[in-house]
Amino acid sequence: MKAAVARSQPKSSGRVVAKLSTITGDDTQNLVLVLDGVDVSRGHTWYHVRLPILPNNSTGWVKRGYLSSLQTVHTHLYVDRTAMTATLQRDGVTVFKTIVGVGRAYWPTPHGEFYVRDKLTNFGDPVYGPIAFGTSARSAVLTDWPGGGFVGVHGTNEPGILPGHVSHGCIRLRNASILKLSRLMPVGTPLTVR
C-alpha cells in the first residue's frame, strides 16, 4: 500500500532486511507472500513475508499498516527441475500439469520457496509467449539483467525445445499451457522449485 521496510524481527528496532516499493520493475503492484503474523500489542500486527530479494528464500517482517488487505490463495505451483514438469494444485489437489523448460547448467533455475508476483500480457516479444508471470525468484548469476534477474514463468515461440534445459533460468511452457495456467493460477500463488 505504501513503501515499506522489511525487518529481521517483528519490531521497529530490527535490522533492515529490504526496502519495498509499491511498484515492481514491471510497473505492477508490488506483492509479498504473507507466511504468518504476530500481534505485538493491541492494534499492532507485524507480518512475516517472503521477499523478492537475493539471497533467494529471504524473509522479513513488515508492519500491518504498510500492506493492503490480505487475500487468501488456494493454489500452489510446483516445478520439478529434474522431471521438467510444472504442477498446479488447488487445496492440495492437482488441477494442471505440463512439461517445462528450465535453466541451463550455467544459468540455473533457482530452487526454493517463492511466489508469483505479477502477470504480464500483451507484450510484443514472441520469445516470452502470450503471458508471463513474474516471480520472487532471482537468478544468482544474471544480476546485471534488467530488474535484477527475476525468474519468470512464461510461454515460448519454440515449443519443440521442451522439455529441456533451455533457458536463462526462467520456466518455459508451451503457449497453450501458459494460457491454461493463466486461467487457473492467480497472482500471489506460492511457487516451490525443486
Salt bridges, closest charged atoms under 4 A:
ASP36 OD1 - HIS48 ND1 3.40
ASP91 OD1 - HIS74 ND1 2.88
